[in-house]
Amino acid sequence: MYRSTHRVQPGFFRRAALTGLVSWASVAAAEAGAENVVELEAIEVAGEGKGVGPIKPLTRSKVGTGAEHLPAAVSTLTQDDIQTLNVDRDISNIYRRVPGVVANNIDQGDTGNGFRMRGFTTNGTHGADVAVSVDGVPQNIPSSQGGAGHGPVFLEWLTPQMIKRVDVIKGPVSALSGDQNRAGSVNIETLDGGDVASSIGMDIASFDGVRGNLVLGGEHEGFESLFIADTYQTNGYRKAAETNRDNYFWKLSKVIGDARYSARFSHYESDFKNDGYLNLPALKAGTISRRDTDNLYGFGNANRNTYVFNRAPAEGEAGLSYTAYFEDFKRVRGIANGARTHNYGKDDRDIYGGRIAYNFVYRDSAALLIGADARRDKGDAFRQQYRNFQPTQNYYFDFDQDLITYGVFAQGQYKPVDSLKLLAGMRYDRFDYDIKNLKFRDADTGYHSSVTTPKLGVVWTPTEQFEVFGNAAQGFRSPAAEYISSGSSAALPLSETGGRINGSVRPSKVTSYDVGFTARPSDRLSSTTEFYYILNDSETLQTSPGVFEQASDTTRKGVETSVNYQLTSTLSTYASYGRILEASISNPAPGVGDRLPVPEHTYKAGVQHRDAFMGGQLTLNADAYHLAGIPYYVGSARNEMPVYTRYDLRASYDYDQYQFSLYGTFQPHRYGTEVAYGTSAGLVIVPQPSTTLGASARYFF
């Protein structure tokens, strides 16, 4: 049985969009005239424990549904924060200043956005222990074969101009997040048309990086409209690292009565090559070059259309909110795994679902949020063997799957006295799966299971300048289709027989304990420190060929601390340190190490200067980032990955209707990288360039 593939060719959209949109914008700008000149307002950066700018008040003691009111370590990124970062081609760069977070593109084309924190690793999962949502729509893709593993996150469809706010919640304390919420969750909110001025911009960067971007925002008779067209291409640092990407986004919003309604559509398509991993011992020996491709180059393409409808209270947090969504998701990834062969993965899925919730609020002392959500993921997911870029009759996996998840949740907050807030929450999630194993038809099966995860928290605020918080919460990750319906992972023809059903596999659940405090002794200084202790007694492992079961325990302990300091009205700085005290497997398999491949030390620091300059505004940013102490094993021999250091510099100048930026990223360690894996032949890495430079110009109209 052969399956053909259609590779997306986005060039037509790119050329047509840029030609038409640039011409339209030029005419519109000329017609606007001098009397319609828009003056940009000074940018303010706000946020706790991750950025630069004015220090905001303490908020955990308040009763509210926002992430900043949770009894947990939360970092918030605003639209203004993101403007001061070197995002370039990788949207994961928006997390560069978040304490303790390691986030990066897997650097093999548009193949997912890794996200590590609290001792959880992205090896083979691409961020699958963090529940990510955009406007209430889950982004984790279950049982993906065209990405990497179970629950990967693909955010390449986002551009910086779309994002209004990002909340990074440490730990599974929020009851609104269900599947994949073990290390924590990330909630992303997109902009409305009234939030932004229309603009057109162009970026150029090293290695043939070119980006064109058009933003059309505005309001008319109560309707807010935001349209964004973004096209990007690069040839990459290495010999086969091309990416061509188009993003289109349109959001329409309006307040009707006591509610704000919004509808949005996004289209993303990408075509890319990827250059694989290189063996570190061979690199050091000089037998291969840092810019080489080992064996064949990889390839991939993607096409993703998303439709979302939201309702939220127009004022305050009390009342009804709901979300409905549909997504057509197609993704292909061909990973070179030999001198002539590829592991070719494909997802062709329809994903739809929604959430409904009602928030009851009693003055400033109590609130109760109750709701339900559901999601259905239906379609094909397979990995096929390709030889010399052509399909063969052999498959590694092949599933026709219908995955339905239901959840109900409640989360209450209560302040018995002004200085004390209590939180309690609960989620119940059920899984009803229909899995057709086309490789091993004997393993066709249904799967029915459920999981309950409670949440408890407390915030004590003895003064306005100091608060203590703590929580005990559980989170979970559902089992992958290949765990439930399994068989040999070797490349074999499709068969009517064979395979194994592991119907007793349960969702993997963690119990997390946190305690921390935030001190804000002045309007210029804020510091947060948190300690965490995470236990998991239900990690799913393959205990023998085709057999998956809960047979492993893991323990994670750590501490993170961060400081924000506003030195003067124009100069601010931040610093953070994350330390993994323990990230270990309690009962490792024979011949396998017990340490998880996560960084023991994560350092981040930066400074920002913003002031008037020659009739405009000059903003200078410098950020430093350092990872060290990442273990890996060759057999049972423990080793340590090379350290990784990154410096980011950015200068932006706003004058009248124009904004100009120069930026650079510098990485001094020859073999340092955020993307590396231990193998039986030694460490394999994705080499990074020592210097990347870029410039951008934007015109607002």
C-alpha positions as CSV (number, residue, x, y, z in Angstrom):
1,M,0.0,0.0,0.0
2,Y,1.5,3.4,-1.1
3,R,0.5,6.8,0.1
4,S,1.3,9.8,-1.9
5,T,2.0,13.3,-0.4
6,H,1.2,16.7,-1.6
7,R,3.9,19.2,-0.6
8,V,2.7,22.7,0.1
9,Q,4.2,25.3,-2.2
10,P,3.6,28.7,-0.5
11,G,5.5,30.8,-3.0
12,F,2.5,32.0,-4.9
13,F,0.8,33.3,-1.7
14,R,3.9,35.0,-0.7
15,R,4.5,36.9,-3.9
16,A,0.9,37.8,-4.4
17,A,0.4,38.9,-0.8
18,L,3.5,41.1,-0.7
19,T,3.0,42.7,-4.1
20,G,-0.6,43.5,-3.5
21,L,-0.4,44.5,0.2
22,V,2.7,46.7,-0.2
23,S,1.1,48.5,-3.1
24,W,-2.2,49.0,-1.2
25,A,-0.4,50.2,1.9
26,S,1.7,52.7,-0.2
27,V,-1.4,54.2,-1.8
28,A,-3.3,54.3,1.5
29,A,-0.4,56.0,3.2
30,A,-0.1,58.6,0.5
31,E,-3.8,59.4,0.6
32,A,-3.7,59.8,4.4
33,G,-1.8,63.1,4.2
34,A,0.0,65.1,6.9
35,E,-3.2,65.7,8.8
36,N,-3.6,62.0,9.6
37,V,-0.1,61.4,11.0
38,V,-0.1,59.0,13.9
39,E,2.3,59.7,16.8
40,L,3.5,56.5,18.6
41,E,3.0,56.6,22.3
42,A,5.9,55.8,24.7
43,I,6.1,52.0,25.3
44,E,5.7,50.8,28.9
45,V,6.9,47.3,29.8
46,A,5.2,45.6,32.7
47,G,5.5,42.2,34.2
48,E,6.8,40.2,37.2
49,G,10.0,38.4,37.3
50,K,10.9,38.3,33.6
51,G,11.4,41.6,32.0
52,V,12.4,45.2,32.1
53,G,10.4,48.2,33.0
54,P,8.1,49.6,35.7
55,I,7.3,47.2,38.6
56,K,3.7,46.3,38.9
57,P,1.8,45.9,42.2
58,L,1.3,42.5,43.9
59,T,-1.8,40.8,42.6
60,R,-2.0,37.2,43.9
61,S,-4.2,38.2,46.9
62,K,-6.9,39.6,44.6
63,V,-9.9,37.5,43.6
64,G,-9.9,37.0,39.9
65,T,-9.7,34.6,37.0
66,G,-6.5,36.0,35.6
67,A,-3.3,34.0,35.8
68,E,-1.7,36.7,37.9
69,H,-4.2,36.0,40.7
70,L,-3.2,32.3,41.1
71,P,-1.1,31.2,44.2
72,A,1.8,30.3,41.9
73,A,4.8,31.7,40.1
74,V,3.4,33.4,37.0
75,S,5.3,35.5,34.4
76,T,3.3,37.7,32.1
77,L,4.5,39.0,28.7
78,T,2.8,42.0,27.1
79,Q,2.8,43.2,23.5
80,D,5.4,45.8,24.5
81,D,7.7,43.2,26.0
82,I,7.7,41.3,22.8
83,Q,8.7,44.3,20.8
84,T,12.0,44.5,22.7
85,L,13.0,40.9,22.0
86,N,14.9,39.3,19.1
87,V,12.1,37.0,17.9
88,D,13.3,36.6,14.3
89,R,12.1,33.3,12.8
90,D,11.4,31.5,16.1
91,I,8.3,32.5,18.1
92,S,9.7,30.6,21.1
93,N,12.1,33.5,21.6
94,I,9.3,35.4,23.3
95,Y,10.1,33.3,26.5
96,R,13.8,34.3,26.6
97,R,13.3,36.4,29.8
98,V,11.0,34.0,31.7
99,P,12.8,32.6,34.7
100,G,13.7,29.0,34.6
101,V,12.2,28.4,31.1
102,V,14.1,26.9,28.2
103,A,12.1,27.4,25.0
104,N,13.3,27.0,21.4
105,N,12.3,25.8,18.0
106,I,13.6,22.2,17.5
107,D,15.6,23.8,14.7
108,Q,14.7,21.2,12.1
109,G,12.4,23.4,10.0
110,D,8.9,24.2,11.3
111,T,8.8,21.1,13.5
112,G,7.6,22.3,16.9
113,N,8.3,24.6,19.8
114,G,10.1,22.9,22.6
115,F,9.3,24.2,26.1
116,R,11.2,23.0,29.2
117,M,10.7,24.1,32.8
118,R,10.7,22.5,36.3
119,G,12.8,19.5,35.3
120,F,10.6,18.4,32.5
121,T,12.3,17.6,29.2
122,T,11.3,18.0,25.6
123,N,13.3,14.9,24.3
124,G,10.9,13.3,21.9
125,T,7.9,15.3,23.1
126,H,8.4,18.9,22.0
127,G,6.9,20.7,24.9
128,A,4.3,18.0,25.7
129,D,4.4,18.5,29.5
130,V,3.1,22.1,29.2
131,A,-0.5,22.8,28.3
132,V,-0.5,25.6,25.7
133,S,-3.6,27.5,24.6
134,V,-4.3,30.5,22.3
135,D,-7.6,32.3,22.9
136,G,-8.8,29.3,24.8
137,V,-7.9,26.8,22.0
138,P,-5.6,24.0,23.0
139,Q,-2.4,23.8,20.9
140,N,-1.0,20.4,22.0
141,I,-1.5,17.8,19.3
142,P,-2.3,14.3,20.6
143,S,-0.6,11.3,19.1
144,S,1.2,13.3,16.4
145,Q,3.2,11.4,13.8
146,G,4.0,14.4,11.6
147,G,5.7,16.2,14.6
148,A,7.4,14.4,17.4
149,G,5.6,12.2,19.9
150,H,2.5,12.9,21.9
151,G,1.3,16.4,22.6
152,P,3.8,18.5,20.7
153,V,3.1,22.3,20.3
154,F,3.4,24.0,16.9
155,L,3.2,27.8,17.3
156,E,4.9,28.8,14.0
157,W,1.5,30.2,12.9
158,L,1.9,33.0,15.4
159,T,3.7,36.2,14.7
160,P,4.7,38.9,17.3
161,Q,2.2,41.4,15.8
162,M,-0.7,39.0,16.8
163,I,0.1,38.7,20.5
164,K,-1.5,40.8,23.2
165,R,-0.5,38.8,26.3
166,V,1.2,35.6,27.4
167,D,0.9,34.1,30.8
168,V,3.4,31.4,31.9
169,I,2.0,29.5,34.9
170,K,4.5,27.4,36.8
171,G,2.9,24.1,38.0
172,P,-0.5,22.5,37.3
173,V,-2.4,24.8,39.7
174,S,-5.0,26.2,37.2
175,A,-8.1,24.0,36.8
176,L,-8.8,25.6,33.4
177,S,-5.9,23.5,31.9
178,G,-6.4,19.8,31.4
179,D,-4.3,17.5,29.3
180,Q,-0.5,18.0,29.2
181,N,-0.6,20.2,32.3
182,R,2.2,18.6,34.3
183,A,4.9,21.2,34.4
184,G,2.5,24.1,34.0
185,S,0.6,25.9,31.3
186,V,0.9,28.8,28.9
187,N,-2.1,31.0,28.0
188,I,-1.7,33.3,24.9
189,E,-4.2,36.0,24.0
190,T,-4.4,37.6,20.6
191,L,-4.9,41.3,19.9
192,D,-8.1,43.1,18.8
193,G,-8.1,45.6,16.0
194,G,-8.5,48.6,18.4
195,D,-5.3,47.6,20.2
196,V,-2.9,48.4,17.4
197,A,-2.0,50.9,14.7
198,S,-1.8,49.9,11.1
199,S,1.7,49.4,9.8
200,I,3.9,47.7,7.2
201,G,7.4,46.4,7.9
202,M,10.4,44.6,6.5
203,D,13.1,42.5,8.3
204,I,16.3,41.2,7.0
205,A,18.7,38.9,8.8
206,S,21.7,36.7,8.4
207,F,21.5,33.6,6.3
208,D,19.1,35.1,3.8
209,G,16.4,35.8,6.4
210,V,13.7,38.0,4.9
211,R,10.3,38.9,6.5
212,G,7.5,41.1,5.2
213,N,4.7,42.0,7.4
214,L,1.4,44.0,7.0
215,V,-0.8,45.0,9.9
216,L,-4.3,46.6,9.4
217,G,-6.0,47.5,12.6
218,G,-8.9,49.8,13.3
219,E,-12.4,50.3,14.6
220,H,-15.6,51.3,12.8
221,E,-19.1,51.6,14.3
222,G,-18.2,49.4,17.2
223,F,-16.5,46.7,15.1
224,E,-12.8,46.1,15.7
225,S,-10.9,44.5,12.8
226,L,-7.3,43.2,12.8
227,F,-5.7,41.7,9.7
228,I,-2.1,40.5,9.5
229,A,-0.2,39.2,6.6
230,D,3.3,37.8,7.3
231,T,5.7,36.1,5.0
232,Y,9.1,34.7,6.0
233,Q,11.9,32.8,4.4
234,T,15.5,31.8,5.3
235,N,18.2,29.5,3.9
236,G,19.5,28.9,7.4
237,Y,22.9,28.5,8.9
238,R,23.6,25.0,7.5
239,K,23.5,23.6,4.0
240,A,20.0,22.3,3.9
241,A,18.0,24.5,6.3
242,E,15.5,26.3,4.1
243,T,12.2,27.6,5.5
244,N,9.4,29.3,3.5
245,R,6.4,30.3,5.6
246,D,3.2,32.3,5.1
247,N,0.8,33.5,7.9
248,Y,-2.5,35.2,7.5
249,F,-4.7,36.3,10.4
250,W,-8.0,38.1,10.6
251,K,-10.0,38.9,13.8
252,L,-13.3,40.7,14.1
253,S,-14.6,41.9,17.5
254,K,-17.6,43.7,18.8
255,V,-19.2,44.5,22.2
256,I,-22.9,43.7,22.2
257,G,-24.7,44.3,25.4
258,D,-22.7,43.0,28.3
259,A,-20.5,40.7,26.2
260,R,-17.5,41.0,23.8
261,Y,-17.8,38.7,20.8
262,S,-14.9,37.9,18.5
263,A,-14.4,35.6,15.5
264,R,-11.0,34.9,14.0
265,F,-9.5,33.0,11.1
266,S,-5.8,32.1,10.6
267,H,-4.1,30.4,7.7
268,Y,-0.5,29.0,8.0
269,E,1.5,27.2,5.4
270,S,5.1,26.2,5.3
271,D,7.6,24.3,3.3
272,F,11.0,23.5,4.6
273,K,14.2,21.4,4.5
274,N,16.1,20.3,7.7
275,D,19.6,19.3,8.1
276,G,19.5,16.7,10.9
277,Y,21.7,16.2,13.9
278,L,25.5,15.8,13.9
279,N,27.6,13.6,16.0
280,L,29.6,15.7,18.5
281,P,32.7,13.3,18.7
282,A,32.8,13.4,14.8
283,L,32.6,17.2,14.9
284,K,35.4,17.5,17.4
285,A,37.5,15.1,15.4
286,G,37.0,17.2,12.2
287,T,35.5,14.4,10.1
288,I,32.4,16.5,9.5
289,S,31.8,20.2,9.4
290,R,29.4,22.2,11.6
291,R,27.5,23.3,8.5
292,D,27.3,19.8,7.0
293,T,24.2,17.6,6.6
294,D,24.7,14.1,7.8
295,N,23.4,11.6,5.2
296,L,20.2,12.9,3.5
297,Y,18.6,16.2,4.3
298,G,15.1,16.1,5.9
299,F,12.0,17.9,4.5
300,G,8.5,18.8,5.5
301,N,5.5,21.0,4.9
302,A,2.4,22.1,6.8
303,N,-1.0,23.7,6.1
304,R,-3.2,24.8,9.0
305,N,-6.5,26.6,9.0
306,T,-8.2,27.6,12.2
307,Y,-11.6,29.2,12.9
308,V,-12.4,30.4,16.5
309,F,-15.4,32.1,18.0
310,N,-15.2,33.6,21.5
311,R,-17.6,35.3,24.0
312,A,-16.4,37.0,27.2
313,P,-17.8,39.5,29.6
314,A,-17.4,43.0,28.3
315,E,-16.6,44.5,31.7
316,G,-15.1,42.7,34.7
317,E,-14.8,38.9,35.1
318,A,-18.3,37.9,36.2
319,G,-20.5,36.1,33.8
320,L,-20.6,33.7,30.9
321,S,-17.7,33.0,28.5
322,Y,-17.4,30.4,25.8
323,T,-15.1,29.3,23.0
324,A,-15.8,27.2,19.9
325,Y,-13.2,26.2,17.3
326,F,-12.4,24.1,14.3
327,E,-9.1,23.4,12.8
328,D,-7.9,21.7,9.6
329,F,-4.4,20.5,10.5
330,K,-2.0,18.9,8.0
331,R,1.7,18.4,8.7
332,V,4.5,16.3,7.1
333,R,8.0,15.7,8.4
334,G,10.6,13.5,6.8
335,I,13.5,12.7,9.2
336,A,16.6,11.2,7.6
337,N,17.5,8.0,9.4
338,G,20.0,6.4,7.1
339,A,22.1,6.9,4.0
340,R,19.1,6.4,1.8
341,T,16.0,6.3,4.0
342,H,13.6,8.7,5.8
343,N,11.2,8.3,8.6
344,Y,8.3,10.1,7.0
345,G,5.5,11.2,9.4
346,K,2.2,12.8,8.4
347,D,-0.8,14.1,10.3
348,D,-4.1,14.9,8.5
349,R,-6.5,15.8,11.2
350,D,-9.8,17.7,11.8
351,I,-9.8,19.1,15.3
352,Y,-12.8,20.8,16.9
353,G,-14.2,21.5,20.3
354,G,-15.0,24.2,22.8
355,R,-15.3,25.4,26.3
356,I,-18.1,27.0,28.3
357,A,-17.7,28.6,31.8
358,Y,-19.6,30.8,34.2
359,N,-17.9,32.9,36.8
360,F,-19.8,33.8,39.9
361,V,-18.2,36.8,41.8
362,Y,-19.2,38.1,45.2
363,R,-17.7,41.5,45.8
364,D,-14.0,41.4,46.2
365,S,-14.0,38.4,48.6
366,A,-15.1,35.3,46.7
367,A,-15.5,33.8,43.2
368,L,-16.5,30.4,41.8
369,L,-15.7,29.5,38.2
370,I,-17.4,26.3,36.8
371,G,-17.3,25.0,33.3
372,A,-16.8,22.2,30.9
373,D,-14.7,21.6,27.7
374,A,-14.6,19.0,25.0
375,R,-12.3,18.3,22.1
376,R,-12.4,15.8,19.2
377,D,-9.3,15.0,17.1
378,K,-10.1,12.8,14.1
379,G,-7.9,11.7,11.2
380,D,-4.8,9.9,10.0
381,A,-1.4,9.8,11.7
382,F,1.3,7.6,10.3
383,R,5.0,7.2,9.8
384,Q,6.2,5.6,6.6
385,Q,9.6,4.5,5.4
386,Y,10.8,6.6,2.4
387,R,13.8,5.4,0.3
388,N,15.6,7.9,-1.9
389,F,12.7,10.4,-1.2
390,Q,10.1,7.9,-2.5
391,P,7.5,6.0,-0.4
392,T,7.9,2.3,0.3
393,Q,5.3,-0.3,1.5
394,N,6.8,-0.2,5.0
395,Y,5.4,1.7,8.0
396,Y,6.6,2.4,11.5
397,F,3.1,3.4,12.7
398,D,-0.2,3.9,11.0
399,F,-3.3,5.0,12.9
400,D,-6.8,6.1,11.8
401,Q,-7.9,7.6,15.1
402,D,-10.9,9.4,16.7
403,L,-9.8,10.9,20.0
404,I,-12.5,12.5,22.2
405,T,-11.8,14.2,25.5
406,Y,-14.3,15.7,27.9
407,G,-13.6,17.7,30.9
408,V,-15.5,19.4,33.7
409,F,-13.9,21.8,36.1
410,A,-14.5,24.1,39.1
411,Q,-12.2,26.6,40.8
412,G,-13.1,28.8,43.8
413,Q,-11.4,31.6,45.6
414,Y,-12.3,32.9,49.0
415,K,-10.9,35.6,51.3
416,P,-11.9,35.0,54.9
417,V,-9.8,38.1,55.8
418,D,-8.2,40.8,53.7
419,S,-4.7,39.3,54.1
420,L,-5.5,35.7,53.3
421,K,-6.9,34.1,50.1
422,L,-7.7,30.4,49.7
423,L,-8.1,28.6,46.4
424,A,-9.5,25.2,45.6
425,G,-10.1,23.6,42.3
426,M,-10.9,20.3,40.6
427,R,-10.9,18.8,37.1
428,Y,-12.4,15.5,35.9
429,D,-11.3,14.4,32.4
430,R,-12.6,11.5,30.4
431,F,-11.0,9.9,27.3
432,D,-13.1,8.0,24.7
433,Y,-10.8,6.9,21.9
434,D,-11.4,4.8,18.8
435,I,-8.1,3.6,17.4
436,K,-7.7,1.7,14.1
437,N,-4.2,0.3,13.9
438,L,-3.7,0.0,10.1
439,K,-0.3,-1.6,10.5
440,F,-1.5,-4.3,13.0
441,R,-5.2,-4.8,12.5
442,D,-5.4,-7.2,15.5
443,A,-4.6,-4.1,17.7
444,D,-7.7,-2.1,16.7
445,T,-9.3,-1.0,19.9
446,G,-11.3,1.5,21.8
447,Y,-10.0,3.1,25.0
448,H,-12.0,4.5,27.9
449,S,-10.4,6.0,30.9
450,S,-10.6,9.1,33.2
451,V,-8.6,11.1,35.6
452,T,-9.3,13.5,38.5
453,T,-6.9,16.2,39.4
454,P,-7.5,18.5,42.5
455,K,-5.9,21.9,43.1
456,L,-5.3,23.7,46.5
457,G,-3.6,27.0,47.1
458,V,-3.1,29.8,49.6
459,V,-1.8,33.4,49.5
460,W,-0.9,35.4,52.6
461,T,-0.3,39.1,52.2
462,P,0.7,40.6,55.6
463,T,1.6,43.9,53.9
464,E,1.2,45.5,50.5
465,Q,4.9,44.9,49.8
466,F,5.1,41.2,50.7
467,E,3.1,38.1,49.9
468,V,3.7,34.3,50.5
469,F,2.1,31.8,48.2
470,G,1.8,28.0,48.1
471,N,-0.1,25.3,46.3
472,A,-0.5,21.5,46.1
473,A,-1.9,20.4,42.7
474,Q,-2.0,17.5,40.3
475,G,-1.7,17.5,36.6
476,F,-1.7,14.8,33.9
477,R,-0.8,13.8,30.4
478,S,-3.0,11.4,28.4
479,P,-1.6,8.2,26.9
480,A,-0.5,8.2,23.2
481,A,-2.2,6.1,20.7
482,E,1.0,4.0,20.2
483,Y,1.0,3.2,23.9
484,I,-2.6,1.8,23.7
485,S,-2.4,0.1,20.4
486,S,1.2,-1.1,19.9
487,G,3.4,-3.5,18.1
488,S,6.9,-3.6,16.6
489,S,8.2,-0.1,15.7
490,A,10.3,-1.6,12.9
491,A,9.4,-0.6,9.3
492,L,7.1,-3.3,8.1
493,P,4.3,-3.7,5.6
494,L,0.7,-3.3,6.7
495,S,-0.8,-6.5,8.1
496,E,-4.1,-8.0,9.1
497,T,-2.5,-9.6,12.1
498,G,-0.2,-8.8,14.9
499,G,0.1,-6.0,17.5
500,R,-0.9,-5.7,21.1
501,I,-3.6,-3.8,23.0
502,N,-2.5,-2.2,26.3
503,G,-5.9,-1.2,27.6
504,S,-4.7,-0.8,31.2
505,V,-2.4,2.2,30.4
506,R,-3.6,5.2,32.5
507,P,-2.9,8.9,32.1
508,S,0.4,9.9,33.6
509,K,-0.3,12.0,36.7
510,V,2.1,14.2,38.8
511,T,1.6,15.8,42.2
512,S,3.3,19.2,42.6
513,Y,4.1,21.2,45.7
514,D,5.1,24.8,45.6
515,V,6.0,27.5,48.1
516,G,7.3,30.9,47.4
517,F,7.2,34.6,48.1
518,T,7.3,38.0,46.4
519,A,8.8,41.1,48.0
520,R,8.3,44.5,46.6
521,P,10.0,46.8,49.1
522,S,9.7,49.9,46.8
523,D,8.2,51.0,43.5
524,R,11.5,50.2,41.8
525,L,12.3,46.8,43.1
526,S,10.6,43.4,43.1
527,S,11.8,39.9,43.7
528,T,10.2,36.4,43.6
529,T,11.5,33.1,44.8
530,E,9.8,29.8,44.6
531,F,10.6,26.2,45.6
532,Y,9.0,23.2,44.0
533,Y,8.8,19.4,44.6
534,I,7.1,17.2,42.0
535,L,6.4,13.5,42.3
536,N,5.3,11.2,39.5
537,D,4.5,7.6,40.2
538,S,2.9,6.8,36.8
539,E,5.4,7.5,34.0
540,T,4.6,5.3,31.0
541,L,7.5,3.1,29.8
542,Q,7.9,0.4,27.2
543,T,8.8,-2.5,29.5
544,S,9.2,-5.1,26.7
545,P,8.5,-5.1,22.9
546,G,5.1,-3.7,22.4
547,V,4.2,-3.5,26.1
548,F,3.6,-0.1,27.7
549,E,2.7,0.3,31.3
550,Q,3.1,2.6,34.3
551,A,6.5,1.3,35.5
552,S,8.6,4.3,36.4
553,D,8.7,7.0,39.1
554,T,10.3,10.4,38.7
555,T,11.2,13.1,41.2
556,R,11.9,16.7,40.4
557,K,13.0,19.4,42.9
558,G,14.2,22.9,42.2
559,V,14.3,26.6,43.1
560,E,14.0,29.7,41.0
561,T,14.6,33.3,42.0
562,S,14.2,36.5,40.0
563,V,14.8,40.3,40.6
564,N,13.5,43.3,38.7
565,Y,15.0,46.7,39.4
566,Q,14.1,50.1,37.9
567,L,17.4,51.9,38.5
568,T,16.2,55.3,37.0
569,S,13.2,56.5,35.0
570,T,15.1,55.4,31.8
571,L,17.1,52.4,33.0
572,S,15.8,49.0,34.2
573,T,17.3,45.6,34.7
574,Y,16.4,42.0,35.6
575,A,18.1,38.8,36.6
576,S,17.0,35.3,37.4
577,Y,18.5,32.0,38.3
578,G,16.9,28.5,38.1
579,R,18.5,25.5,39.8
580,I,17.4,21.9,39.4
581,L,18.2,20.2,42.7
582,E,17.0,16.8,41.4
583,A,15.5,15.5,38.2
584,S,15.8,11.7,38.4
585,I,14.2,8.4,37.5
586,S,13.7,6.5,40.7
587,N,13.7,3.1,39.1
588,P,15.6,3.3,35.8
589,A,15.9,0.3,33.4
590,P,19.2,-1.7,33.6
591,G,22.0,0.0,31.8
592,V,20.2,3.4,31.6
593,G,21.1,6.4,33.7
594,D,18.8,7.9,36.3
595,R,19.3,11.6,35.6
596,L,16.9,13.4,33.3
597,P,18.5,15.6,30.5
598,V,17.5,19.0,31.8
599,P,19.8,22.0,32.7
600,E,20.9,22.1,36.3
601,H,21.6,25.8,36.0
602,T,19.7,28.4,34.1
603,Y,20.9,32.0,34.3
604,K,19.1,35.0,32.7
605,A,19.9,38.7,33.0
606,G,19.3,41.9,31.0
607,V,19.1,45.7,31.0
608,Q,17.0,48.2,29.1
609,H,17.6,51.9,28.5
610,R,14.7,54.0,27.0
611,D,14.9,57.7,26.5
612,A,14.1,60.6,24.2
613,F,16.7,61.1,21.5
614,M,16.8,63.6,18.6
615,G,13.1,64.1,18.5
616,G,12.2,60.4,18.8
617,Q,12.6,57.6,21.3
618,L,15.6,55.3,21.6
619,T,15.3,51.9,23.2
620,L,18.4,49.7,23.9
621,N,18.2,46.2,25.2
622,A,20.9,43.7,26.2
623,D,20.0,40.2,27.4
624,A,22.2,37.3,28.5
625,Y,21.2,33.6,28.8
626,H,23.3,30.6,30.0
627,L,22.6,26.9,30.4
628,A,24.9,24.5,32.2
629,G,24.9,21.1,33.8
630,I,22.8,19.1,31.3
631,P,23.5,15.3,31.8
632,Y,23.3,12.7,29.1
633,Y,24.2,9.0,28.9
634,V,26.1,6.8,26.5
635,G,24.9,3.4,27.9
636,S,25.3,3.7,31.6
637,A,28.2,6.3,31.4
638,R,27.1,9.7,32.5
639,N,28.4,12.8,30.6
640,E,27.6,16.4,30.4
641,M,26.5,18.4,27.4
642,P,28.5,21.5,26.4
643,V,27.4,24.7,28.0
644,Y,25.3,27.1,26.0
645,T,25.5,30.9,26.2
646,R,23.5,33.4,24.2
647,Y,23.7,37.2,24.1
648,D,21.0,39.3,22.5
649,L,21.4,43.0,21.6
650,R,18.7,45.2,20.2
651,A,18.5,48.9,19.4
652,S,15.2,50.5,18.3
653,Y,14.4,54.1,17.3
654,D,10.9,55.4,17.0
655,Y,10.6,58.7,15.1
656,D,7.3,60.2,14.0
657,Q,5.6,57.3,12.0
658,Y,8.7,55.2,11.6
659,Q,10.5,52.6,13.7
660,F,13.9,51.3,12.9
661,S,15.7,48.4,14.7
662,L,19.1,46.7,14.6
663,Y,19.7,43.5,16.4
664,G,22.2,40.7,16.9
665,T,22.5,37.3,18.6
666,F,25.9,36.1,19.7
667,Q,26.8,32.5,20.9
668,P,30.5,32.1,21.8
669,H,30.7,28.4,22.5
670,R,31.6,26.4,19.4
671,Y,29.5,23.3,20.3
672,G,26.9,24.9,22.5
673,T,23.3,24.3,21.5
674,E,19.8,24.1,23.1
675,V,19.0,21.1,20.8
676,A,21.0,17.9,21.7
677,Y,20.3,14.2,22.4
678,G,22.4,11.5,24.0
679,T,22.7,8.3,21.8
680,S,24.6,5.1,21.9
681,A,27.2,6.7,19.5
682,G,27.6,9.8,21.7
683,L,25.9,13.2,21.8
684,V,24.2,14.5,18.7
685,I,23.7,18.2,18.4
686,V,22.3,20.9,16.1
687,P,25.2,23.4,15.6
688,Q,24.3,27.1,16.0
689,P,26.0,30.1,14.3
690,S,28.2,32.2,16.4
691,T,26.7,35.5,15.1
692,T,23.3,36.4,13.7
693,L,22.6,40.0,12.7
694,G,19.4,41.7,11.5
695,A,17.6,45.0,10.8
696,S,14.0,46.0,10.4
697,A,12.0,49.1,9.4
698,R,8.3,49.7,10.0
699,Y,6.0,52.5,8.9
700,F,2.8,53.2,10.8
701,F,-0.2,54.8,9.1
